[in-house]
């Protein structure tokens, strides 16, 4: 048998072709490419930001929650210090708990990576430099210098395993060799870094819990006093009987009960009415010839051409003022001109085979009138109840007691949970049956698991074409050309897989987020949390576990070719896995650099919104369409948080390996830039309506614990392959302790991330009483309220209520109640050119005040 310490040339060539030799040129090219992309995008943003304030300061201009934020100067770089000086108080008061938790994770990651990078640069790197690995294997000049460093000790250890299997006497001098004493560093720093990470997690959790309890304990909004009650038995599916039952439990008094009913027919009628309304508005707009011929200088520099037809007549001052009042959000000037009334094609008869042309305005006016009659008729109908209700109590304490208690001895019956905000409820999912909802959730979850597991296999043909060896087989001339141009070869071998990995992490979350909407969840906040979980599973499994096992995307094809040979010897599999982990370090460094330095400025530039704006603009015809164009884009945590978690886990796993300083430095830059970019977007540019009151922090910590376990297993595997068996055994207590701490964390801290403590509620009430009295009252020492520094923007402002600023719920809650909008929403009139037309009016509209 050929020992792995002196691998045969064909085996060396096989492994070399399987994983490819790394090259410092690859990382250099990645840094230069990322700097070129990032700097150009950042400078473009600095130039365009003061000109396109309707896009890059949309939240500041349109959301009341952002009015207290400081105004940004119009200079090129003057906005940077202003955003940098915004405190955590202002972030919490303006953007809410979810944004605060999101940015807190970035700050915690920066602290951890700064400490680990310091240890890596001062201790780990000098120790690895003092014990280089390339001198341990003779005759390895065929390998690249960096390749030799990654292979030497692993080849020697596998060689020893091979000799021990063929000869019962192992090398007795190896365990006592002084050169292996540096492996104690792996054990020491595995313990140290794990303790530091757990300390930061628990310390930050305590801080977030304190803030969350202070905030929510002082709230008295409808949301904070409402229970979402599911599993209601048939005998209690009545508002009166349900109210009597809740009050009979002596929890508190019930203010109102909203029993969800099967409103599907009504919701469909409202959707049909909105479709008819939009078509009628479009028909009126075409008839009156209103086309945009001027643009707002604060929006994108794209204007539709002037409409054909004769010159327009001047508009009266009063009409022009009213038009500018309704269309002023875009600042467009609309010029009418005469043209024939539009016509539309309708189909009728059996199977809709016959058609005819009719007047579009008359046709859709009649359809709108019929839709209004249908909606009014359905609003008077008594719909069948469902086993779901929203029960509003008279106090937050009564609501929390009901949520934290078991109301019924029967399983899956009368389950109380915290209600989402009324504006966050997805009413079309409230009348889904439990069986339907469970079937949707399990079906989509199974589909996502299958997509994630087999995602690599789907892209194997594409990935195989990205390898220079495969290209050389199919196109010999192209392969020879790449062999003679090392820079292009580096781009194909390393940069292209990095770009594909980045592209997939950007596009695939849209698919998973879209699928999450069909799981039947009641609130948008729950959908956001589900998207975070699914997208993290995709990114972690496909771009870490799979890449670690199979290598980079461009090596999939070669792996499957050699899979049969690898399975014949388990030791060789262990060798290739360890070799993959070390050799993938440059790939992950390139991936993190591209994500941070190269793509974060593009996220600041909002390339997606800018690129989609011309498409939406070409399709916009009515004032309603133009009003929707200027709405700020939505910030979804499910798109950005999973990638940040993946980068953090990669940095943890590589923190003690050779050249770990490069991964830690790239990660530190990633989180520093990400914190600043997301801070600007969350405060000034993008809206984030789906609020979950900081519940994402528990999901973040769970995945950090998963990363720590993976880090400890990886470190133990490295020690085993280096024949440091006793040192690897010392990792078992650390692994058990990490799992034990994660279980205790879930029991001790997670309930406080879901519920509000009754003591916090009492403190909030005592604080409110003191503020009402003006001078304070004498209360017990345990309930003496302190000034809530997190809920106050400055010293002149008292507790920051959610009713006035919507700091937690994303929208103002005063006057909101839990009711399906289809039951109470006003039937909007036609909105065109500053006029509102009621059904039955002709082309001349009445002066009616219209609200968008």
Secondary structure by P-SEA (a helix, b strand, c coil): ccccccccaaaaaaaaaacccccaaaaaaaaaaaaaaaaaaaaaaaaaccccccccccccccccccccccccccccccaaaaaaaccaaaaaacccaaaaaaaaaaaaaaaaaaaaaaaaaccaaaaaaaccccccccccccccaaaaaacaaaaaaaaaaaaaaaccccccccccccccccaaaaaaaaaaaaaaaaaaaaaaaaaaaaaaaaaaaaccccccccccccccccccccaaaaaaaaaaaccccccbbbbbccaaaaaaaaaaaaaaaaaaaaaaaaaaccccccccccccccccccccccccccccaaaaaaaaaaacccbbbbbbbbbcbbbbbbbbcccccbbbbccaaaaaaaaaaaaaaaaaaaaacccccccbbbbbcccaaaaaaaaacccccccccccccccccccccccccccccaaaaaaaaaaaaaaaaaaaaaccccaaaaaaaacaaaaaaacaaaaaaaaacaaaaaaaacaaaaaaaaaaaacaaaaaaaaaaacccccaaaaaaaaaaaaaaaaaaaccccccccccccaaaaaaaacccccccaaaaaaaaaaaaaaaaaaaaaaaaaaccccaaaaaaaaaaaaaaaaaaaacccaaaaaaaaccbbbbccccaaaaaaaaaaaaaacccccaaaaaaaaaaaaaaaaaaaaaaacccccccccccccaaaaaaaaaaaaaaaaaaaaaaaaaaacaaaaaaaaaaaaaaaaaaaaaaaaccccccccccaaaaaaaaaaaaaaaaccccccccccccccccccccccccccccccccccccccccccccccccccccccccccccccccccccccccccccccc
